[in-house]
């Protein structure tokens, strides 16, 4: 029997974090962190299969979080969920290693599709 997929959701907005977590917890094991610093700690402790992360957060924003994840854990895919829909922001996220960028609030189908996309090629 294969291990249940673990997803880390990093967002300083409790509402956004809980909404994404509720949708994803129907199929996956979910861990939550309220900022990038706690998110990195959670990655180290829990080794998630993939990550959803907000951009605008206190202590460590999503850009810095992406840089660290790409350096320290290059095999863990990360998708950004943000209200910032500017093309420049999207391009910067992809350049820093994001697998995709979703518009906030992310819809159920978009979240589930992003998980499938992030998990392609990852074998447990």
GICOR-V11682 format. One record per residue. N is the residue number from 1. OMEGA is omega as a letter, one per 40 degrees, with the letter a starting at -180 (NA if undefined). BURIAL is I if it has 16 or more other C-alpha atoms within 10 Angstrom, else O. D_FIRST is the distance of its C-alpha to the first C-alpha in Angstrom with 1 decimal. Layout:
N_OMEGA_BURIAL_D_FIRST ; N_OMEGA_BURIAL_D_FIRST
//
This chain:
1_a_O_0.0 ; 2_i_O_3.8 ; 3_i_O_6.7 ; 4_i_O_9.1 ; 5_i_O_12.1 ; 6_a_I_15.1 ; 7_i_I_18.6 ; 8_i_I_21.9 ; 9_a_I_24.9 ; 10_a_I_28.3 ; 11_i_I_31.4 ; 12_i_I_34.5 ; 13_a_O_34.9 ; 14_a_O_33.3 ; 15_a_O_33.6 ; 16_a_I_32.0 ; 17_a_I_29.1 ; 18_a_O_28.4 ; 19_i_O_28.8 ; 20_a_I_26.2 ; 21_i_I_23.8 ; 22_i_O_24.2 ; 23_a_I_23.5 ; 24_a_I_20.4 ; 25_i_O_19.0 ; 26_a_O_18.4 ; 27_a_O_15.4 ; 28_i_O_14.9 ; 29_a_I_15.3 ; 30_i_I_19.1 ; 31_a_I_21.4 ; 32_i_I_25.1 ; 33_a_I_28.1 ; 34_i_I_31.8 ; 35_a_I_33.1 ; 36_i_I_32.4 ; 37_i_I_33.1 ; 38_i_O_30.6 ; 39_i_I_28.1 ; 40_i_I_28.5 ; 41_i_O_28.1 ; 42_i_I_24.9 ; 43_i_I_23.5 ; 44_a_O_24.5 ; 45_a_O_22.9 ; 46_i_O_19.6 ; 47_a_O_18.9 ; 48_i_I_18.0 ; 49_i_I_16.6 ; 50_a_I_19.8 ; 51_i_I_23.0 ; 52_a_I_25.6 ; 53_i_I_29.0 ; 54_i_I_32.5 ; 55_a_I_35.5 ; 56_a_I_38.3 ; 57_i_I_37.3 ; 58_i_O_39.3 ; 59_i_O_39.0 ; 60_a_I_37.0 ; 61_a_I_36.9 ; 62_i_I_34.2 ; 63_i_I_36.2 ; 64_i_O_36.2 ; 65_i_I_32.5 ; 66_i_I_31.7 ; 67_a_I_33.8 ; 68_i_I_32.2 ; 69_i_I_28.6 ; 70_i_I_29.7 ; 71_a_O_31.4 ; 72_a_O_28.9 ; 73_a_O_25.5 ; 74_a_O_26.2 ; 75_a_O_22.6 ; 76_a_I_21.8 ; 77_a_I_23.2 ; 78_i_I_25.5 ; 79_i_I_27.1 ; 80_i_I_30.3 ; 81_a_I_31.3 ; 82_i_I_35.1 ; 83_i_O_38.2 ; 84_a_I_40.1 ; 85_i_O_40.2 ; 86_a_O_42.6 ; 87_i_O_41.9 ; 88_i_O_42.8 ; 89_i_O_40.1 ; 90_a_I_37.5 ; 91_i_O_38.7 ; 92_i_O_38.7 ; 93_i_I_35.1 ; 94_i_I_33.9 ; 95_a_O_36.2 ; 96_i_I_34.6 ; 97_i_I_31.1 ; 98_i_I_29.8 ; 99_a_I_27.6 ; 100_i_I_29.4 ; 101_i_I_31.8 ; 102_i_I_31.6 ; 103_i_O_34.6 ; 104_e_O_34.5 ; 105_a_O_33.8 ; 106_i_I_30.7 ; 107_a_O_30.0 ; 108_a_O_26.6 ; 109_i_O_26.3 ; 110_i_O_27.3 ; 111_a_I_24.8 ; 112_i_I_21.8 ; 113_i_O_23.3 ; 114_i_I_23.8 ; 115_i_I_20.1 ; 116_i_O_19.2 ; 117_a_O_22.0 ; 118_a_I_21.1 ; 119_i_I_17.5 ; 120_i_O_18.8 ; 121_i_O_18.6 ; 122_i_O_16.2 ; 123_i_O_13.1 ; 124_NA_O_10.5
//
